[in-house]
């Protein structure tokens, strides 16, 4: 089984030589308030195309049906506005044909946690509590997670 199979968390070592493996990552980004945001359309979403509800939240999870992906500048905008975790329902935060995976590099090199392959098709946009803890693999560059969203009320 690949550590990148299904819903998973990527570690910096996935794209950065000498980067931390998944077992060395803090669990803080994977636990706490999160917002599910719909990414409408297809293709690359630049910083000006980010939905306003995606800006300024610590954990943002994008529901795109795998058809939209972020540009590196959109990732920088999220980081500048306080994101500590970015997630997507796509198998990758980068387009399928990306060789150098620039969005992975942008996020992971700046300490932002990354979740991919989230099952969000039946999740309504809104605010939730997120529990998506990676396993403590000491040398791997990713880990499967069981991502759970708890609807926030009140």
N, C-alpha and C positions, 0 to 999 in steps of 0.2 A: 504494500500500500504506500502510495506517495503521501508525504506530509502536506502536499498542496491539493489533495483530493477533497472535493466537497467544500463545505464552509471551513475556512481556515484563517489563521493569523500568520502573516509574513514577518520575519525578523530582519533586522538590518543586514545580517550575513547573507541573505538571499541575493542582494545586489551590490553590497559594499564589501570589498576585500577587507578582512579584519574586523568586520562588524559583529555586533553581539548576536549570539545564537538565541533562539526562542526561549530557552530555559533561563537565560540571563535577563530577560525583559521584566520590568516592573509589571505587576498585575493591575495597578491603578487605572490605566487607560481602558481596560476591558470590563470595568465594573462602575456603574453609575448612570446618571441621567444621559439619555441619548434622544436624538430627534430623527425620525424617518421622514425623508423629503423625496418627493417625486421629481425625477429628472425627465422632463418632457422632451420629445424629439429623439433624433438619432445622431450619432457621430460625436465629434468633439464639443465639449462645453467649456468655453473660456471663462475668465473671471467675471465678465459682465453678463454672462448667461447663467450664473449661479442663482438659484432661487433665493430671495431675501431670507427665507426661513432657515437656510443652510448656514448663514453667516452668524458668527458670534456664539455658537454652541460648542461645548467641549467635545461632544461625540456626535458625528453626523453620519447617517446611514442612507445611502442613495438607492432608491428603487427606480430602476430604469428598464427593467425587463431585458437587461443585457445589451441594450441598443445604444446607450450613451456612455461616454467616458469623459473624464476630466482632462483638461490641458494642464501642463506643468504650472502655468501661471494661475490657473484656478486653484490648484493645490496650494500654491504660495499664498493666495488670498485667504484661504481657509486657515492656514497656519498663522498668518498675521492677525487674524481675528480670534485666535485662541483655541483652534481645534487641537485635541490631543489624540483623537482617533477618527479615522475616516473608513467607512465601510461601503461595500457595494454588493448588489445582487449578481453582478457579472462575475465571471470566473477570474477576471483580472481588472484592476483599476486602469490599466493601459489598454489601448486597442489590441486586438488579437495579432496584428502584424507588426507590433512594436518590437524592434530588436533590442534597443538599449533601455527599454522600460523607464522612460523619464519621470513618470509620475511616481512610480515606486521609489526611484532614487530621490526625488524631491521630498517626499513624505518621510521615508525611513532615515535619510541622512539628517533630518531635522528633529528626530526623536518622536515622530508621530506614528502611532500604532496603525496597522492596516488589517482590515478584515475583508475577505473576498468570498464570493460564492454564498452570500447570505440568502436565505429563503424568505423573501419579502413579498411574494406575489399576493398573498392574502392579508397583508398587514397594511392597515390604513396609515397614511401620513399622520404624524403627531408626535407627542412626547411620551417617552417610555423610560423605564429603568432597564439597563442592559447588563446581562451577565454572559460573558463570552470568554472564559478563561482558557488560555492555551495550556497544553501539557508542558511539563518542565523538562523537555528534551535538551540535554546538555550540549549537544553538538549540531542539532538540526537547524535548518534555516526557516522552518515553518512548523505549524502544528494544527491538526484538526481541532475544531472547537464545536461545542454544542451551544449555539447562541440562543439565549432566551430573552424575550422582551416582555416586560411587565408594564401594562398600561398605567399611566399616571392619572390619578383622579384628583379633582378639587383644584 
